[in-house]
C-alpha cells in the first residue's frame, strides 16, 4: 500500500542538529495547529501548547533541562524553537493526551520539511518553583504538569535511513 501519510510516518526521524535559522510563523502555526487536532481523553482538549522562540527563555529552559539531566550541553540541541506541552495534573489521561499532541506536531513538522526531536524532563523542570514562575509568565493556569517538548527547526543534515523493524514487532490474532 502506497500512501503519502504512511510515508511521512515511516520517514520521520528525530533530529539532533539544527540550522540556526528560525522557522517561519506560517510553519510554526501549522505545527501548533496540528497539535490541537490530537485526540484527547473525553474530547476535553486539556493540553496547553507553548512555543518558545525568545533566546533568553530558550537559554533558561536549556539550563533547567540540563540541570535535571545532569549535563552542561543543550538538551534541546540548539533548535531555534522549543514547543512545550502541559496538561492539568488532574486530567483524565494527562500523559496520553500530551503525548498525542507531541506526536501530531512531530508528524506535521516532518510533512512540511521541518525537523523535530521529542525532549523529556519537562515534568521535573516545571515542578520546581522556577518552573512554576515560568509557567505563570507564559499565562498558564495553575495545576499544570509538563509532559514533554519538541526541539523544532530546519535540519542541519539529512535524516538517517530507518533501522529495520524487528521481525516480531506486532501480532495479528484472528
Residue pairs with C-beta under 8 A, 6 or more apart in sequence:
8 107
8 110
8 111
9 107
10 162
11 110
11 159
11 162
12 106
12 107
12 110
13 115
13 159
13 160
13 162
14 116
14 117
14 118
15 77
15 79
15 115
15 116
15 117
15 151
15 153
15 155
15 156
15 159
16 77
16 117
16 151
17 77
17 155
17 156
17 157
18 77
18 78
18 79
18 80
18 115
18 151
18 153
18 154
18 155
18 156
19 80
19 153
19 154
19 155
19 156
20 78
20 80
21 80
21 153
21 154
22 53
22 80
22 81
22 153
23 80
23 81
23 114
23 152
23 153
23 154
27 112
27 114
28 51
28 53
28 81
28 152
30 108
30 112
31 83
31 105
31 108
31 109
31 112
31 114
31 152
32 49
32 51
32 83
32 105
33 108
34 104
34 105
34 107
34 108
35 47
35 49
35 83
35 85
35 101
35 102
35 104
35 105
35 108
36 45
36 49
36 101
37 104
38 47
38 97
38 100
38 101
38 103
38 104
39 97
39 100
40 46
40 47
40 93
40 97
40 100
40 101
41 91
41 92
41 93
41 96
41 97
42 92
44 91
44 92
44 97
46 87
46 88
46 91
46 92
46 94
46 97
47 85
47 86
47 87
47 97
47 98
47 101
47 147
48 85
48 86
48 87
48 140
48 144
49 83
49 84
49 85
49 101
49 105
50 83
50 84
50 85
50 86
50 138
50 140
51 81
51 82
51 83
51 84
51 152
52 58
52 61
52 81
52 82
52 83
52 84
53 80
53 81
57 134
58 76
58 82
60 134
61 76
61 82
61 84
61 125
61 134
61 149
62 74
62 75
62 76
64 125
64 128
64 130
64 131
65 75
65 76
65 119
65 121
65 122
65 125
66 72
66 73
66 74
66 75
68 121
68 124
68 125
69 75
69 121
75 119
75 121
76 82
76 119
76 149
76 151
77 117
77 151
79 117
79 151
79 152
79 153
80 152
80 153
81 151
81 152
81 153
82 119
82 149
82 150
82 151
82 152
83 105
83 149
83 150
83 152
84 122
84 146
84 149
85 98
85 101
85 102
85 122
85 146
85 147
85 148
85 149
86 98
86 122
86 126
86 135
86 140
86 144
86 145
86 146
86 147
87 94
87 95
87 97
87 98
87 144
87 145
87 147
88 94
88 141
88 143
88 144
88 145
89 143
89 144
89 145
90 143
91 97
94 145
94 147
95 147
97 147
98 147
98 148
99 147
99 148
101 147
102 118
102 147
102 148
102 149
102 150
105 116
105 150
105 152
106 116
106 118
106 150
109 115
109 116
109 150
109 152
110 116
113 154
114 152
114 153
114 154
114 155
115 152
115 153
115 154
115 155
115 159
116 150
116 151
116 152
117 150
117 151
118 148
118 149
118 150
119 148
119 149
119 150
119 151
120 148
122 146
122 147
122 148
122 149
123 145
123 146
123 147
124 146
125 131
125 146
126 132
126 134
126 135
126 144
126 145
126 146
127 145
127 146
131 146
135 144
136 142
